[in-house]
Amino acid sequence: MAGNSTSFSQQLAARLAPYIGDFNAQMWIKSVARRELGLAPEDLTVKHLAPLIDGLRPFLQTLMGRTTADNLLQQIRREVH
């Protein structure tokens, strides 16, 4: 989403927020970015989407159930490029 002033992590958080709340979305992205990629959220780009989704999956499956979480993550994967 080049040319957009909203960072990639903010775009991803906005897609998660309706399901887990804005604060949780931001914190989970921050946690996964640092733990899995060694990056700050503001340094994330679309090339980091696959490892972010893989890192977020366990959190979301615990909260939402496997099917709902997997459907949400598939939707995010389709929408973010």
N, C-alpha and C positions, 0 to 999 in steps of 0.2 A: 504494500500500500504506500508506494513511494509518493512523496509530496504531501503527505499528511503530517500535521504537526503533532498528532497523538503518537506516542511511542508504541512500539509493538507490544510491550508488556501491558500498557494501558488498554490497548485494543483487546488483548486476550482477557484481561481482568473484566472488561465491560461485558464480554460474552459469558463469563462465569458468574458474575455478580447476581443476576436474577435467581440463580440456583443456590448460591452459598453466601451471598452478601458481599458487598464491596470490600470490606476489611479483610475477610477471609480470602477472597480472590487475590488481593494484592499480596497478602502474607504467604499464601501457598506458592504463588509464582516466584516470589522473592526466595523462599526456602528452596524450592526445586532448582532455581537458577544457580544459586550459590552451591548447593550440595552436588548437583549432577553436572553442572557446567563450569563452576568456578567463576561465574559472572554476576555482576550486579544487574538488577532488572532493566535498568536503562541501557545496558549494553546488548540486550537480546535483539535478535533479528528473526526474520521468518525462517532462516536456515536452522534455527534452534527449535523449531516447532515440534519435530518428532521426539527429541529427547524430553522436551517439556511435557508433552502429552503423556509419554511413558512415565515420567515422574509424578504427574498429577493423578494418573489413573488409580493408584491404591487409595489415595485420600478420597477421591470422588466415589469409588466403589464402596468404601466403608460408609460414607454418608448417604449415598443415593441408591445403592444397589448396583450390581454389575451391569445389567442391561441398560438402565437409565444413564449411567455414567458413560458406558461405551457409546451409546447413541449420541450423547452430548459431545463427546470428544470427536466422533466422526463428523458431526456437523461443524464443529470448530475447524477441523482439518480441511473441510471443503470450502469454508468461508474465508479462511485466512490464507493469503498468498502474497 
